[in-house]
Amino acid sequence: MEQFKGQPRLPQFASPKRYEIRLKPDLATCTFAGSVAIDLDIIRETKFIVLNAADLSIQNETVAFTSKASSSCSRPSSSSTNLCLFPSAVLNCLWQCWRRLWTCLLSLQKLGERFGADVFEPCKVDLVKEDEILVLEFPETLPTGIGVLAIDFDGILNDKMKGFCRSTYEHNGEKKNMAVTQFEPVDARDAFHVGMSLHARFLSFLYATFKITLDVPSDLVALSNMPIVDEKVEGHVKTIFYQESPIMSTYLVAVVIGLFDYVEDHTSDGVKVRVYCQVGKQNQGKFALNVAVKTLELYREYFAVPYSLPKLDMIAVPDFAHGAMENYGLVTYHEMALLYDEQHSAAANKQRVATVVTHELAHQWFGNLVTMEWWTHLWLNEGFATWVSYLANDCLFPEWKTWTQFLQESTEGMRLDELAVSHPIEESKKIFSFSKDILVEINHASEIDEIFDAISYQKGASVVRMLQTYIGAECFQRSLASYIKRHACSNAKTEDLWAALEEGSGEPVNKLMNSWTKQKGYPVVSIKLKDDKLEFEQSQFLLSGSHGVGQWIVPITFCCGSYDARQSFLLETKSASIDLEESGAWIKVNVDQTGFYRVKYDKDLQAKLRYAIENKMLSATDRFGILDDSFALCMARQQSLTSLLTLMAAYREELDYTVLSNLIRISYKIARISKDATPELMDYIKEFFVGLFQYSAEKLGWDAKEGESHLEAMLREQILSALAEFGNEPTLKEASRRFHVFLDDRSTPLLPPDIRRAAYVALMQTVNASNRSGFESLLRVYRETDSSQEKTRILGSLASCPDPNIILEVLDFILSPEVLWLVFALSLGLLFAGKGRETVWNWLKENWAYISKAQDSGLHIEWFVSTFVTPFASFEKAKEVEDFFATRSKPSIARTLKQSIEQVNVNAYWVQSIQNEEHLAEVVKEMTQRKY
């Protein structure tokens, strides 16, 4: 048995074809009993069977392998037919007929064999906890061919938010448990014994069918991937039999058991759609239900392939490790990502629900119907689902200007990819140490979580959009439909997608896109106008200021003075030039920011663009891009802060939600770095930013206007929060007035959900150790509400307090049982944005042992590292962080830690650059005093 220990991959002795799983959870004791019968194809003669298993107690006497004659019938596989391409009702009928035929054939075979099956019992059963494997050794060699492995086991409904776990909820004032699964990427091993090899588990993700049976209390609702085919009640227990699934991966198997209400609707082709939630909250599921039904119909038309199961259930889980999980036919969500309350949810909450639902339903095609061949191709799941969710929301809610908002996704991908410690979209695993980087493949389960990041999601989605723009939307859609039909109910890799798009478009897609998916980073394209020639030169953009060696095939688009005549070409070399007949009043490269690259203009072109922004000549997407590129160039010390602030002044009358959101984000970062670089200018800089946002604040006001847009509602909260952060006295006073009315009357129209966070942030600006009333009032609201969305708003506001003593109390509070992990995680990005950095860092060091251990309970400790380390801006602090983690790091945070330290060094260089600017002080003072 020793030869199987410590190995990254399991031996390929056998391949699973079918799982028959029976589970009996006890929600009172948080335990479960179970059994599994796995149809195995023994590939070669062996005395061993090795499975993945974790946190299970094996009943050794029940373990047995029953072989069948080598002439055994092959189980029907939906991959051998075009079942996936039929409407779901027809598919279901055909599948059931085929299964019955297979069962009849098996019966005939058994009659012919007349007790010819052999039963093998293992002589050793070894559960290796550190490797999460179960090794079965048999006294004699197992014959090749089909057989059945049977195992009984017991387990714990853990509180780790992975595997087969528990979540809590309240019903009639009493706390109750529910059972829920979270198996992606590799945690099915916590509930039943999965694949016989890493190859069977992952390299072929669609390797098995699943027949689930559950024994549960008769008063509870029990859900799984497929519809119920039979139910038997005996006393207080009912046994539920579910229809057998089509072939799919173990990570998509799902079970949820608890007390739920639901709302229901149907698509036009008969798919039953339900949203399940806690009793009494069913009305909050209506918006998600409506989005889901419309999305299934939209995707059916866009992909030219119907949803492949007879039903779709979506369920809200109070405490869940992720925003959502795309289990086939049973999508699990955190409550915040699925429920929308017309009275108590903000416009931003509504948009998040729509975005998450459309993302998870995209996975029913990208990920479930067509499954990535290996985790290297994770972006085929996540990048495409992210892009498709924006496509869907643009169709469902055109007034949201979704593709303009998509630029926030692109920016997030760029922010990670402009670090030296990035990775390609198609990941070859890097294991980090402080001394060296080792390049190996992703071989072990523990390595997979690290690639669920902004490269796989946001950069992946951005290069898809870039490609769609290059080959054209209609051609892209036709080719994508062809790809899905070709690979339905099977596996695919990136090259398969490029082949379909190249075939449909006639463009060199594979050559073009390999430069974007197989190397890390992205280019900055420098633009100069010289003698009626527009000159282009690309180089790798790195925040560190280092010179990268990357080179890309860049789809260049540009306009000269008008959007009527756009020009485009592929920049396949380091530099190129284009003759211009007329340069126009301005030149904008990367029109509408559809390309995943930055643009650096010479001073004359930059001045013309600033004029065009002031005079409202450019689209919102281009205004966003010019600002975002300038900010990144400033951080990389390729442009001065003086120049950036001068450009920002051109946005004083900006009213677009996405552009202003980015302007606010940039202003926060400038204020933070300026505190280190030029503390003597902080009052002037804050005053400049207050003046910058005054126009939009006056246009929006505190109160919603009749007929105002969804985006205006979202923008109001951001503008008012920014004014509060920068100390605008009228904003602080008005926020305090409205909050105190709200304390006495939670339904007051003076503080609707869309502006609550702004009021909470304003309130915390005046809190200190001797004036705690605002802090204590907010904690009271937190404890009294049952809304996860409201709790998130409050947590995201608490640490905006400037007093270090209060920040310390907030830190202790977030680790208390009162704060659910995901509520905290979603708030973390809003917490501690440079406030009390030393207080936060010292607290992290003192509590690291506890936080590190809490990872076993589902806490993503890399979030702590990223949020608490990156605000620093000195080389000394970077070294201190590195030294602290030298003996405390874990593989799960190695990459995040290295990225965070790099960001601190980038900040330190930026501080030095700002301190060397000669005219910064006079420009800031002049712009502050300027009257508009």
Sequence and secondary structure as in RCSB ss.txt:
>XXXX:A:sequence
MEQFKGQPRLPQFASPKRYEIRLKPDLATCTFAGSVAIDLDIIRETKFIVLNAADLSIQNETVAFTSKASSSCSR
PSSSSTNLCLFPSAVLNCLWQCWRRLWTCLLSLQKLGERFGADVFEPCKVDLVKEDEILVLEFPETLPTGIGVLA
IDFDGILNDKMKGFCRSTYEHNGEKKNMAVTQFEPVDARDAFHVGMSLHARFLSFLYATFKITLDVPSDLVALSN
MPIVDEKVEGHVKTIFYQESPIMSTYLVAVVIGLFDYVEDHTSDGVKVRVYCQVGKQNQGKFALNVAVKTLELYR
EYFAVPYSLPKLDMIAVPDFAHGAMENYGLVTYHEMALLYDEQHSAAANKQRVATVVTHELAHQWFGNLVTMEWW
THLWLNEGFATWVSYLANDCLFPEWKTWTQFLQESTEGMRLDELAVSHPIEESKKIFSFSKDILVEINHASEIDE
IFDAISYQKGASVVRMLQTYIGAECFQRSLASYIKRHACSNAKTEDLWAALEEGSGEPVNKLMNSWTKQKGYPVV
SIKLKDDKLEFEQSQFLLSGSHGVGQWIVPITFCCGSYDARQSFLLETKSASIDLEESGAWIKVNVDQTGFYRVK
YDKDLQAKLRYAIENKMLSATDRFGILDDSFALCMARQQSLTSLLTLMAAYREELDYTVLSNLIRISYKIARISK
DATPELMDYIKEFFVGLFQYSAEKLGWDAKEGESHLEAMLREQILSALAEFGNEPTLKEASRRFHVFLDDRSTPL
LPPDIRRAAYVALMQTVNASNRSGFESLLRVYRETDSSQEKTRILGSLASCPDPNIILEVLDFILSPEVLWLVFA
LSLGLLFAGKGRETVWNWLKENWAYISKAQDSGLHIEWFVSTFVTPFASFEKAKEVEDFFATRSKPSIARTLKQS
IEQVNVNAYWVQSIQNEEHLAEVVKEMTQRKY
>XXXX:A:secstr
 GGGTT SS   SEEEEEEEEEEEEETTTTEEEEEEEEEEEE S EEEEEEE  SEEE GGG EEEE  TT    
  GGGSSGGGS HHHHHHHHHHHHHHHHHHHHHHHHHHSS  EEE  SEEEEETTTTEEEEEEEEEE SEEEEEE
EEEEEE BSSSSEEEEEEEEETTEEEEEEEEE TTTGGGGTS B SSHIIIIISS  BEEEEEEEEETTSEEEES
S EEEEEEETTEEEEEE    SB GGG  EEEE EEEEEEE TT  EEEEEEETT GGGGHHHHHHHHHHHHHHH
HHHSS  SSSEEEEEEESS SSSEE  TTEEEEEHHHH   TTT  HHHHHHHHHHHHHHHHTTTBTTTEEESSG
GGHHHHHHHHHHHHHHHHHHH GGG HHHHHHHHHHHHHHHHTSSS   SS   EEE SS EEE    SGGGSGG
GSSTIIIIIHHHHHHHHHHHH HHHHHHHHHHHHHHHTTEEE HHHHHHHHHHHH S HHHHHHHHHSS   EEE
EEEEETTEEEEEEEE  TT         EEEEEEES SSSEEEEEE SSEEEEE S   S EEESGGG SSSEEE
E HHHHHHHHHHHHTT S HHHHHHHHHHHHHHHHTTSS HHHHHHHHGGGTT   HHHHHHHHHHHHHHHHHHH
HH GGGHHHHHHHHHHHHHHHHHHH SS  TT  HHHHHHHHHHHHHHHHTT HHHHHHHHHHHHHHHH TT TT
S HHHHHHHHHHHHHT BTTB HHHHHHHHHHHH   HHHHHHHHHHHTT S HHHHHHHHHHHTSTTS HHHHH
HHHTTS SSTTHHHHHHHHHHHHHHHHHHGGGT  HHHHHHHHHTT   HHHHHHHHHHHTTT  GGGHHHHHHH
HHHHHHHHHHHHHHHT SSHHHHHHHHHH   
